Amino acid sequence: MHTEETTPDQAFLRLLKIMDELREKCPWDKVQTWESLRHLTIEETYELSDSILNHDLEGLKKELGDVLLHIVFYAKIASEQDLFNITNVINVLCEKLIFRHPHVFGETVAENEQVVKQNWEKLKLKEKDINQSVLSGVPNSLPALIKAWRIQQKAHGVGFDWNHQDQVFEKIQEELTEFHQAITQENQEEEFGDLLFSLVNYARFINIEPETALEKANRKFMRRFQAMEQAILKDNKSVQNLSLSEMDNYWNQIKKGEQL
């Protein structure tokens, strides 16, 4: 175990040397490609997300390291093909950060976070081909909830947005009515999608990240449901044999206990 104090430069160089050895000597690492690593990178990103939501500092440190490993791994594969290397990756990132923060590295004034976000989106557009869509930077493979959030942010960046959150709330009510009135399965699916999209839009207006909010709701439901199961088992009963009314009684007891 390498325990002596090192500088960031020394630690990063050590990682690069380890990566070189792995690609040369490890049977698994030698055969990996961008494509074979892709699904593992997605998994590592979700593990990082779990650590953040769980406020697990040790886990966060570990998962950040795993994500960093993948970045170095991708760059190493590219360097072997004389495409680019990790230095290129870092320099491109540095130049992008400087360009997109003129309020820090230039003369632009940004009074608050909202102005910074708007400037960021406008500066991103300057980096693109003028014929490209404003939405071209939204990855197709994003989960739908996050994708809706990013689409709306992009549209907002060029001024295509509601003026006030009350207008968005009215839109939710309109979409809810249309969903309720939909008859066919196809129409219901379409209107439900519109309703979700409008809910995400409202969340954006009041600075709630919908993915995080939904994940917290998922975890709350799981926590309460599993506590309900334990309470039922403690009474020598089985959840499969209880009526909905009986389960509701247990559920309400769990909720009441959380509020005490």
C-alpha positions, 0 to 999 in steps of 0.5 A: 500500500502506497501511504506516503504523502504525494502531490497531485502531480505525483499521484496522477503520474503514478496512476498513468504508469500503473495504467501503462503496466496494466495494458502491457501485462494484465490479460484482461486490461490488454484486450479492453476497448472503448466499446467494452468499457462503455457499460462498465463506465455507466455502472461506475457512474451510477455507483458514484451517484449512490455514494452521493445520495447516501452521503457515503464519503468513503464510497464517494472517494472510491467511486471517484477513483473508479471514474478517474480510472475509466477516463485514463483508460479511454485516453490510454487506448486512444494514445495507443492508436495515435489519436490523442492522449490524456494531456490532450484531454486535459488541455481541451478541458482547460480551454473549454472551462476558460472560454465558458467562464468569461466572468472569471477569466475575462471582462464579463460580469455575471451577478448570479448563478442563473446568469452563469447558466444562461451564458454557459449555454450561449457560449456552448452554441458558439462552439458548434456549427451554426447549422447544428440544432440547439438540442444537438448536445443532448445525448440520445442515450440519456435516461428520459427524465434527465433528457427532458431536463436537459432539453428544457435547459437548452431551450431556455438558454436561447430564450424559448421558455415560459416567463413565470412558473405559474404559467408552467403550473397551468400547463401541468393542469392542462396536460393532466386534464388531457391525460384524464380525457384520453381514451385509447392506450396510445393517446394515454401514453402520449398525454402521460409523456406530455404530463411528465414533461410539464412536471419536469419543466415546473421542477426546473423553474423551482430548482428541483432536479427531478431525477434526484427528487424521484430517486428520493421518493423511490428510496422513501417508498422502499424504506417504508415498504420494507419496514412494513414487511418487517412489522408484519413478520414480527406479528407472525403474519405474511404480507401476501395474505393480508388485505389492502386495508390491513397493509394500509394500517401497517403502512400508516403506522410506519409513516406515523413512526417516522414523524414522531 
